[in-house]
Amino acid sequence: MANFVLVAGARLGAWAWDEVVPSLHAAGHGVYPLTLSGLADKRGVPAGQQTHVQDIVDEVERQGLRDVVLVGHSYSGIPVGQAAERIGNRLARVVFVDSNVPTDGESFASAWSDGGAGVKASISENGGFWPLVPAAHYDGEGLTDEQIARLVRGSTPHPGATLTEPALLAGPLGELPSTYIQCVLAGAELDDDVAELLNSKHWRLVTMDTGHWPMFSEPRELAQLLLDAAGE
């Protein structure tokens, strides 16, 4: 039996996995969707990048989990990749769902083409938070109007420090047993850092013909890929 710790991307919380969880439970696994500090039901809790890393480590330790499959979507690939190092032999596999990946000394914002200037300006203009996005932001991602409405309704402004503070890695990310799930609907081009990591014998690439939020657009298909990854 694996224990899945599920961490959704920016502005989202544990609720984002509601349609994925039943399939993992039905297959006999432990499932622990996690809300990071400052988001959803933890809105108002101060958070920086290392707070989010510690949120994940604390969940694994508090629940006494072994054979852990850490799943990070979008932004959350950055704290998940760091937490994967820190849980040691409790880790079975990391699954990055169309996500960013951590680079030692670099932040989420610094990976943007403008070096993060736009993200930082937006955070500064919105009281220290990355603001919500309109429904149109989700167009072309394989989502129904109802799914988009759920995303908009459930999202919370994202604590800005988590996006601008650097990741801290002790060793090469390519040494971690990992699966990268690429959602190709919006484009088949991998980021350079992901493409480089996929040269590692420890990393595997799989694709989904959907957009960036597969836990909404194709939850059962995503659950099956997570189950496949746990069986690697």
Stockholm file with secondary structure:
# STOCKHOLM 1.0

chainA/1-232         MANFVLVAGARLGAWAWDEVVPSLHAAGHGVYPLTLSGLADKRGVPAGQQTHVQDIVDEVERQGLRDVVLVGHSYSGIPVGQAAERIGNRLARVVFVDSNVPTDGESFASAWSDGGAGVKASISENGGFWPLVPAAHYDGEGLTDEQIARLVRGSTPHPGATLTEPALLAGPLGELPSTYIQCVLAGAELDDDVAELLNSKHWRLVTMDTGHWPMFSEPRELAQLLLDAAGE
#=GR chainA/1-232 SS CCEEEEECCTTCCGGGGTTTHHHHHHTTCEEEEECCTTSGGGTTCCCCHHHHHHHHHHHHHHTTCCSEEEEEEGGGHHHHHHHHHHTGGGEEEEEEESCCCCCBTCCTGGGSTTTTHHHHHHHHHTTTEECCCCGGGGTTSSCCHHHHHHHHHHCCCEETHHHHSCBCCSSCGGGSCEEEEEECTTCCCCCHHHHHHTTSTTEEEEEESSCSCHHHHSHHHHHHHHHHHHTC
#=GC SS_cons         CCEEEEECCTTCCGGGGTTTHHHHHHTTCEEEEECCTTSGGGTTCCCCHHHHHHHHHHHHHHTTCCSEEEEEEGGGHHHHHHHHHHTGGGEEEEEEESCCCCCBTCCTGGGSTTTTHHHHHHHHHTTTEECCCCGGGGTTSSCCHHHHHHHHHHCCCEETHHHHSCBCCSSCGGGSCEEEEEECTTCCCCCHHHHHHTTSTTEEEEEESSCSCHHHHSHHHHHHHHHHHHTC
//
